[in-house]
Amino acid sequence: MSTRRVVVIGGGVTGLTVAYRILAARQDARGTKLEVTVLEERPRLGGNIVTERRDGFVIDGGPDSFVAMRPQAKALCDDLGLGDRLIPTTPRNRRVFVALNGGLVQMPEGLSLGVPTRVWPMVRTPLVSWLGKARMALDLLIPKGPTDGDESIGHFVRRRLGTEAASQLAEPILGGIYVGNVDALSLRATFPQLLEQEQKYGSLIRGAIAQMAARKLASGDKETPSAFLSLLGGMGELIDTLASAIGKLGGTIRVGAPVAAISAGSDSAKSPRFLVRIGGDAAETIAADDVIVCTPAYAAADALDTLDRPLSALLRQTPYISSATVVVAYRRADVPHALDATGLVVPKSEKRRVLAATFISSKWAGRAPSDAVLLRVFVGGHRDPGALALSDDALIALAREELGAFVGVRVTPMLARVFRYERANAQPSIGHLGRVKRARALAETHPGLQFAGAAFDGVGIPDCVRQANDAAKNVVG
Ligand SMILES: Cc1cc2nc3c(=O)[nH]c(=O)nc-3n(C[C@H](O)[C@H](O)[C@H](O)COP(=O)(O)OP(=O)(O)OC[C@H]3O[C@@H](n4cnc5c(N)ncnc54)[C@H](O)[C@@H]3O)c2cc1C
């Protein structure tokens, strides 16, 4: 039996899922055995996903969950035998605070991606003025926008719900997910469901209400199901389980193996189609029939520079933003606030350095010993690009100051940890989908070359898994 050599570049959730799915199939449609090698630049796997466990705390530095409504990540967990490790957000704490005039107010209940689905919580909230609320209601009457072209999230929300809703709700919620600028991010590439709601129901509010009702019906539950799911041992459990499954299925994973260049094999019609050059201490060139690039776009651009310069130039156009998370733990008794929420978001108008905070031990079960709490603060992003220049100590001091202001905790934390995410947040800016389409068309001129992951069709973990599934299917046939 002949062998087809597949090289997957990048050992984040996307790359590992591609490798796992291909290996699980064992052979392609022609009966050719599939041999898979994952090459990861860093000394550890997981990319943005990093979980540390110490002193009874489970600390997710980056992603702490995935959206439940998109089925691919849950299906992957089920396939890996992690179904009974999945946990919902703690029901009693399913609320979010929003910073307002230095204090905290509850985000109106029933908001779906910043769009109201219930009247009374919206009427009562102090977050938006009466004039702002009246303007939001106009969404029910305003005609649909055009279906062609692209539009920023900010422009779209201002057009439908008005300026106040855009700054108080959309900017911290929708922009916050990308730590990005809502006036630069493409609506189509980030929240296409909002555009669908407008087009299908003629109104964002009517669309959000219909979607919420469908979700309830699908769950067969009177309670609104958890919008997010995580794993008992943190999101790192998904990475560890994928890596172990890849090993058991006979795949090879190499960490500390940065890919410097992908070039054409001697004859593109014959095997090997590609030569993959690993740089650094592990310098070596390996042959591949398929190469699946699952790195950030700028790293893919560097690796493809010699193979296809126009493709590389196109990939380089995806902007990236840096952010950091600061995780701190306190004795429960030292925090005056009830922490009865999943966390808080901070609109830009508040002029603070913190973007958001997660009350991790309130959001998820099992993240901290019962007499302690675990909190996480987000800094940097589009609003504060200078934050990453601060030392760890300065970032911890900043997080402590902000938490002091919001939840009243003043003591020294029993644990403090900084996670830096340098150029880790892809920004699907206006025109992103068109650029990805052109990049895929150029990639097709090199049979066997594929892309998947956060740089391309969606940054959420379910989107990454979906793209990984598709890439694996293309190999297996
Ligand atoms: C702080 C933060 C919080 C987030 N929270 C959530 C969340 O709660 N839920 C959610 O769904 N999403 C979240 N996201 C988004 C999510 O983390 C990512 O979109 C997803 O993890 C990306 O996975 P990936 O495998 O595509 O890319 P990455 O995780 O970026 O992995 C790419 C890998 O490629 C490697 N690499 C780069 N260059 C090379 C090279 N030349 N050779 C070899 N390897 C290379 C990198 O080292 C990295 O390991 C968050 C992101 C951040 C930054």
The ligand as an ORCA input file, in Angstrom:
! r2SCAN-3c Opt
* xyz 0 1
  C      -7.212     35.837     24.816
  C      -8.104     35.073     23.867
  C      -9.297     34.543     24.339
  C     -10.132     33.833     23.459
  N     -11.284     33.289     23.953
  C     -12.046     32.502     23.153
  C     -13.166     31.800     23.692
  O     -13.457     31.872     24.885
  N     -13.894     31.021     22.839
  C     -13.565     30.884     21.509
  O     -14.263     30.172     20.772
  N     -12.484     31.516     20.991
  C     -11.712     32.303     21.772
  N     -10.599     32.916     21.258
  C     -10.256     32.664     19.856
  C      -9.588     31.273     19.751
  O      -8.630     31.161     20.734
  C      -8.842     31.089     18.469
  O      -9.513     31.546     17.367
  C      -8.454     29.637     18.239
  O      -7.931     29.064     19.414
  C      -7.441     29.647     17.124
  O      -6.952     28.351     16.913
  P      -5.967     28.082     15.718
  O      -5.475     26.707     15.885
  O      -6.618     28.423     14.424
  O      -4.772     29.138     15.877
  P      -3.725     29.320     17.055
  O      -4.298     28.963     18.348
  O      -3.168     30.694     16.849
  O      -2.618     28.239     16.702
  C      -1.720     28.423     15.648
  C      -0.447     27.686     15.989
  O       0.465     27.838     14.903
  C       1.768     27.925     15.466
  N       2.668     28.510     14.471
  C       2.758     29.799     14.077
  N       3.717     29.925     13.135
  C       4.226     28.700     12.929
  C       5.249     28.191     12.078
  N       5.932     28.982     11.234
  N       5.540     26.869     12.133
  C       4.870     26.047     12.974
  N       3.895     26.485     13.802
  C       3.577     27.788     13.777
  C       1.553     28.788     16.686
  O       2.633     28.659     17.598
  C       0.240     28.234     17.237
  O       0.438     27.207     18.152
  C      -9.757     33.648     22.101
  C      -8.546     34.194     21.643
  C      -7.725     34.899     22.504
  C      -6.419     35.443     21.988
*
